[in-house]
Amino acid sequence: MTLFEVRNAELVSEFDRYVREHPEWADLIPDQALVALLLEGDEEFNEWSRQGAQMQAEKEQTIMYVKIKQLEPARSRIREVELTQGR
């Protein structure tokens, strides 16, 4: 996987969570639209994402670009840990 593919996978996961927490967003995306994610301030990634969307979209398919304007730092959701020693 390339760096852009990894970044895109992370953004897709985060956007999926965002839409589940803000379901009104789902209503803004037309049925059967292809969603391409952009990241503010990362023009190289954005160009890669736009080109990929244009290549993947079927003829007449709407492409919706979602620009992620701010992304919180990733952090662990682990609440409790236990460490044991093995051989």
C-alpha positions as CSV (number, residue, x, y, z in Angstrom):
1,M,0.0,0.0,0.0
2,T,1.2,3.5,-0.8
3,L,1.3,6.3,1.6
4,F,-1.7,7.9,-0.1
5,E,-3.7,4.6,0.0
6,V,-3.0,4.4,3.7
7,R,-4.0,8.0,4.3
8,N,-7.2,7.5,2.2
9,A,-8.1,4.4,4.2
10,E,-7.7,6.3,7.5
11,L,-9.8,9.2,6.2
12,V,-12.5,6.9,4.9
13,S,-12.7,5.3,8.4
14,E,-12.8,8.7,10.1
15,F,-15.5,10.0,7.7
16,D,-17.6,6.9,8.2
17,R,-17.5,7.5,12.0
18,Y,-18.3,11.2,11.4
19,V,-21.3,10.3,9.3
20,R,-22.6,7.8,11.9
21,E,-22.3,10.6,14.5
22,H,-23.8,13.2,12.2
23,P,-26.4,11.3,10.1
24,E,-27.6,14.5,8.4
25,W,-24.5,14.4,6.3
26,A,-25.6,11.2,4.6
27,D,-28.7,13.1,3.3
28,L,-26.4,15.6,1.5
29,I,-24.7,12.9,-0.6
30,P,-26.8,11.8,-3.6
31,D,-27.6,8.1,-4.0
32,Q,-25.0,6.2,-6.1
33,A,-22.5,9.1,-5.8
34,L,-18.8,8.4,-5.5
35,V,-17.3,10.1,-2.5
36,A,-13.7,11.3,-2.7
37,L,-12.0,12.7,0.4
38,L,-9.6,15.6,0.3
39,L,-7.4,16.9,3.2
40,E,-7.0,20.6,3.6
41,G,-3.3,21.6,3.2
42,D,-2.3,18.4,1.4
43,E,-2.5,19.2,-2.3
44,E,-0.4,16.2,-3.4
45,F,-2.9,13.8,-1.7
46,N,-5.9,15.8,-3.0
47,E,-4.7,15.6,-6.6
48,W,-4.2,11.8,-6.2
49,S,-7.7,11.5,-4.7
50,R,-9.3,13.6,-7.4
51,Q,-7.6,11.6,-10.2
52,G,-8.5,8.3,-8.6
53,A,-12.2,9.4,-8.3
54,Q,-12.3,10.5,-11.9
55,M,-10.8,7.1,-13.0
56,Q,-13.2,5.1,-10.8
57,A,-16.4,7.0,-11.5
58,E,-18.8,5.4,-14.0
59,K,-20.0,7.5,-16.8
60,E,-22.6,10.1,-15.6
61,Q,-21.8,9.2,-11.9
62,T,-21.7,12.1,-9.6
63,I,-18.5,12.7,-7.7
64,M,-18.8,14.4,-4.3
65,Y,-15.6,15.8,-2.8
66,V,-15.5,16.0,0.9
67,K,-12.7,18.3,2.3
68,I,-11.5,17.3,5.7
69,K,-10.6,20.7,7.2
70,Q,-9.4,19.5,10.6
71,L,-8.4,16.1,12.0
72,E,-7.7,15.5,15.6
73,P,-4.6,13.5,16.4
74,A,-5.1,9.8,16.6
75,R,-5.2,8.4,20.1
76,S,-5.8,5.0,21.6
77,R,-9.2,4.0,22.8
78,I,-7.7,1.4,25.2
79,R,-8.9,2.1,28.8
80,E,-7.2,-0.6,30.7
81,V,-4.0,-2.7,30.0
82,E,-2.4,-5.6,31.7
83,L,1.2,-6.7,31.1
84,T,2.5,-10.2,31.8
85,Q,5.9,-11.7,31.1
86,G,6.3,-14.9,29.1
87,R,9.2,-17.0,28.0
